Every structure is written in structure tokens, then in C-alpha cells.
Amino acid sequence: MQERVKSRRYDNSRRQAQARATRAEVVDAGLRLFVQRGYAATTVQAIADAARTAPATVYRLFGSKRGVLAAVLDISFVGHDEPIAFGDCPEVRAALDEPDPRRLLEGFARLCRQLLDRSAPVQHVLREAAAVDPEAAEVLALVNAQRLEGQSRIARALAARHAFADGIAERDAADITYTLMSPQVHRIFTVERGWSAERYQRWLVSALCAVLLPPASKHPRRR
């Protein structure tokens, strides 16, 4: 009896590993096809073919093409397929805990650049698809709401440190951060103007600090 129980547990573990591998293949295929063809032109059949699985498997794992897109975005944001939200990542928590306002913004500029390096292509596809596809529009609205919520945490952290320049309120800071750290601005610099990721990150730090914080002479950096 014990041997049979062990066998069933092993088989279940192997099935879970296979399901996770198939899920990763579908997400990779979805990312490639969404970027190459666009969201509307990419079918579940095409995703299944590229992932070397059956359409029924795609539907079982993700529910719909929109579910594949949501998974592609989630993994692009976090950088892995672990069930953890970007805002709960240790790197985000470390940046929020940084007592020095400039270093806090430096940390988030680095995180923003890393996230957009991974996700900007599919976010661009999503924005284009949202103009004509109701499903994509719903996903975009959710992504934007989550982004505003996450970047508002930066404004709250600065407000808690009484770090704002004169005339900057917390809500203004959230709007400014949401705009400067947007995938649209990232695309303008890194795609349209050909900036490197490092140059974009340096600009983002300078822009955030210049707009949100007092002049350096009034708010010296901690050493």
C-alpha cells in the first residue's frame, strides 16, 4: 500500500511539472506571436501550434486568448512565473524602505527600467490592440489601474518622509510618477530616439528628482 501511495505522489508531481512546462511554452509562444503579429491577428490555434500543444490545453490552462495575454504580462512584469505580485517583490520592498528620498527614486527608476525592458514590447502591442479589441481594452485598463496603484506607493513613501518640493502634493506626485515612468515615455526614448536602457534610467532618476524633490542644496543626499 505504501508503495502505491508513493507512486501516486510521484506521478502527481511529474504531472504538475509537465503542466508548468507546458504553461511556460504557451506563454513564450504567446509573447512571440503577440509581438510579431499583434493581438487581434494571433489565434489560440496559432499559439497552440507554436507551443506544440493542443488548443484544448491552452483553454484548460488559461481559459481564453485574453488569459494568455494576462499571463504574458504578469510574467513580463515580474520576470518569472512565481505567484507573487510585482509590488510584493523583495526589491520593491527594499526600495520603499530606503530612508533617503533620492535613493528611493533611484531604486524605483532601476526597477522601472528592468520591468519595461522585459514588458515594453507586449505593452505596446496591448495599447494598439486596445483601440480595436474590447478584450484588450479591458486588460489595458486593468494594467493601467495596477500601475497607478503601484506607483502611488512611491508618492506615499515620499510624503511620509516629507520629501516633496514646494507646491507638490501627494496626488500630484502620483500623477507625475505615473507619467514619467510610463511605457509610452520609455518607448519614445529607447525605440524612437534610440537611447540605451542605462541612459533612459539615468534620465528617469534626474527627471523624478528634479520635479518631486527640493533642490539638492535644500535636501542633501545621505552618505
C-alpha positions as CSV (number, residue, x, y, z in Angstrom):
1,M,0.0,0.0,0.0
2,Q,2.8,2.4,0.9
3,E,4.5,1.7,-2.5
4,R,1.3,2.7,-4.3
5,V,0.9,5.9,-2.4
6,K,4.4,6.9,-3.1
7,S,3.9,6.1,-6.8
8,R,0.7,8.3,-7.0
9,R,2.5,11.2,-5.3
10,Y,5.4,10.9,-7.7
11,D,3.1,10.8,-10.7
12,N,1.2,13.9,-9.5
13,S,4.5,15.8,-9.0
14,R,5.5,14.8,-12.5
15,R,2.2,15.9,-13.9
16,Q,2.5,19.3,-12.2
17,A,6.0,19.7,-13.6
18,Q,4.7,18.9,-17.1
19,A,1.8,21.3,-16.7
20,R,4.1,24.1,-15.6
21,A,6.4,23.4,-18.5
22,T,3.5,23.4,-21.0
23,R,2.2,26.7,-19.4
24,A,5.7,28.3,-19.9
25,E,5.8,27.2,-23.5
26,V,2.4,28.6,-24.2
27,V,3.4,31.9,-22.5
28,D,6.6,32.1,-24.6
29,A,4.7,31.3,-27.8
30,G,2.0,33.9,-26.9
31,L,4.6,36.6,-26.3
32,R,6.4,35.9,-29.6
33,L,3.2,35.8,-31.7
34,F,1.6,38.9,-30.0
35,V,4.7,40.9,-30.7
36,Q,5.1,39.6,-34.3
37,R,1.5,39.5,-35.4
38,G,-0.4,41.7,-33.0
39,Y,-3.1,40.6,-30.5
40,A,-6.0,40.5,-32.9
41,A,-4.2,38.5,-35.6
42,T,-3.0,35.9,-33.1
43,T,-5.3,33.0,-32.6
44,V,-5.4,30.3,-29.9
45,Q,-4.8,27.8,-32.6
46,A,-1.6,29.6,-33.6
47,I,-0.4,29.8,-30.0
48,A,-1.1,26.1,-29.5
49,D,0.8,25.3,-32.7
50,A,3.8,27.4,-31.7
51,A,3.8,25.8,-28.2
52,R,3.4,22.3,-29.7
53,T,0.3,21.6,-27.8
54,A,-3.4,21.3,-28.4
55,P,-5.8,24.3,-28.3
56,A,-7.8,22.5,-25.7
57,T,-4.8,22.6,-23.5
58,V,-4.4,26.3,-23.9
59,Y,-8.1,26.8,-23.0
60,R,-7.7,24.5,-20.0
61,L,-4.6,26.3,-18.7
62,F,-5.6,29.9,-19.5
63,G,-9.3,30.0,-20.3
64,S,-9.0,32.2,-23.4
65,K,-6.6,34.2,-25.5
66,R,-7.1,37.1,-23.0
67,G,-5.9,34.7,-20.3
68,V,-2.7,34.0,-22.3
69,L,-2.2,37.8,-22.7
70,A,-2.7,38.3,-19.0
71,A,-0.1,35.6,-18.2
72,V,2.4,37.1,-20.6
73,L,2.0,40.5,-19.0
74,D,2.3,39.1,-15.5
75,I,5.5,37.2,-16.2
76,S,6.9,40.2,-18.2
77,F,6.3,42.4,-15.2
78,V,7.8,40.2,-12.5
79,G,10.4,38.4,-14.6
80,H,9.4,34.9,-13.5
81,D,6.4,32.7,-13.2
82,E,6.3,32.6,-9.4
83,P,2.9,33.6,-7.9
84,I,4.0,36.9,-6.5
85,A,2.8,40.4,-7.4
86,F,5.4,42.9,-8.6
87,G,4.6,45.1,-5.6
88,D,5.5,42.3,-3.2
89,C,8.9,41.6,-4.7
90,P,11.8,42.0,-2.2
91,E,13.4,44.6,-4.5
92,V,10.3,46.8,-4.4
93,R,10.0,46.5,-0.6
94,A,13.7,47.4,-0.2
95,A,13.2,50.5,-2.4
96,L,10.2,51.5,-0.3
97,D,12.2,51.1,2.9
98,E,15.0,53.3,1.7
99,P,15.1,56.3,4.0
100,D,16.8,58.7,1.6
101,P,14.3,60.1,-1.0
102,R,16.8,60.3,-3.8
103,R,18.0,56.8,-3.3
104,L,14.4,55.6,-3.1
105,L,13.7,57.2,-6.5
106,E,17.0,55.7,-7.8
107,G,15.8,52.3,-6.7
108,F,12.4,52.6,-8.4
109,A,14.0,54.0,-11.6
110,R,16.1,50.9,-11.8
111,L,13.1,48.7,-11.2
112,C,11.1,50.5,-13.7
113,R,13.8,50.2,-16.4
114,Q,14.1,46.5,-15.7
115,L,10.4,46.0,-15.9
116,L,10.0,48.0,-19.1
117,D,13.0,46.3,-20.7
118,R,11.0,43.0,-20.3
119,S,7.5,44.1,-20.9
120,A,7.5,47.2,-23.1
121,P,7.1,45.3,-26.4
122,V,4.0,43.4,-25.3
123,Q,2.6,46.5,-23.6
124,H,2.9,48.3,-26.9
125,V,1.0,45.5,-28.6
126,L,-1.6,45.8,-25.9
127,R,-2.1,49.5,-26.4
128,E,-2.5,49.1,-30.1
129,A,-4.9,46.2,-29.7
130,A,-7.0,48.1,-27.1
131,A,-8.0,50.6,-29.7
132,V,-10.0,47.9,-31.7
133,D,-10.4,44.9,-29.4
134,P,-12.7,45.1,-26.3
135,E,-10.9,42.3,-24.5
136,A,-7.5,44.0,-24.9
137,A,-9.1,47.3,-23.8
138,E,-10.2,45.6,-20.6
139,V,-6.7,44.2,-19.9
140,L,-5.1,47.6,-20.6
141,A,-7.5,49.3,-18.2
142,L,-6.6,46.8,-15.5
143,V,-2.8,47.2,-16.2
144,N,-3.1,51.0,-16.0
145,A,-5.0,50.8,-12.8
146,Q,-2.5,48.4,-11.2
147,R,0.4,50.6,-12.4
148,L,-1.2,53.7,-10.9
149,E,-1.8,51.9,-7.6
150,G,1.8,50.7,-7.5
151,Q,3.4,54.0,-8.4
152,S,1.2,55.8,-6.0
153,R,3.1,53.9,-3.3
154,I,6.2,55.9,-4.3
155,A,4.3,59.1,-3.7
156,R,3.1,57.9,-0.3
157,A,6.6,56.9,0.7
158,L,7.9,60.3,-0.2
159,A,5.1,62.0,1.6
160,A,5.8,60.0,4.7
161,R,9.4,61.4,4.5
162,H,8.2,65.0,4.0
163,A,10.4,64.9,0.9
164,F,8.4,66.9,-1.7
165,A,9.5,70.1,-3.3
166,D,7.3,73.2,-2.5
167,G,4.0,73.0,-4.3
168,I,4.0,69.3,-4.8
169,A,1.1,67.4,-3.2
170,E,1.0,63.6,-2.9
171,R,-1.7,63.2,-5.6
172,D,0.4,65.4,-8.0
173,A,3.4,63.3,-7.2
174,A,1.5,60.1,-8.1
175,D,0.3,61.6,-11.4
176,I,3.9,62.8,-12.2
177,T,5.4,59.4,-11.4
178,Y,2.7,57.6,-13.3
179,T,3.5,59.7,-16.4
180,L,7.3,59.8,-16.2
181,M,7.5,56.0,-15.6
182,S,5.0,55.1,-18.3
183,P,5.8,52.6,-21.0
184,Q,5.0,55.3,-23.6
185,V,7.8,57.6,-22.4
186,H,10.1,54.6,-22.2
187,R,9.3,53.7,-25.8
188,I,9.9,57.3,-27.0
189,F,13.4,57.3,-25.6
190,T,14.5,53.7,-26.2
191,V,12.8,52.9,-29.5
192,E,12.0,56.2,-31.3
193,R,15.1,58.1,-30.1
194,G,17.4,55.0,-29.7
195,W,18.6,55.6,-26.2
196,S,20.2,52.8,-24.3
197,A,18.4,51.4,-21.2
198,E,21.1,52.8,-19.0
199,R,20.7,56.3,-20.4
200,Y,17.0,56.1,-20.0
201,Q,17.4,55.1,-16.4
202,R,19.8,58.0,-15.7
203,W,17.3,60.4,-17.2
204,L,14.4,59.0,-15.2
205,V,16.3,59.4,-12.0
206,S,17.2,63.0,-12.9
207,A,13.6,63.8,-14.0
208,L,11.9,62.4,-10.9
209,C,14.3,64.1,-8.5
210,A,14.1,67.4,-10.3
211,V,10.3,67.5,-10.3
212,L,9.5,65.9,-7.0
213,L,12.3,66.8,-4.6
214,P,13.7,70.1,-3.4
215,P,16.9,71.4,-4.9
216,A,19.9,69.4,-3.7
217,S,21.2,72.3,-1.6
218,K,18.0,72.2,0.4
219,H,17.7,68.4,0.5
220,P,21.2,66.9,0.6
221,R,21.8,63.3,-0.1
222,R,22.6,60.9,2.7
223,R,26.0,59.4,2.7
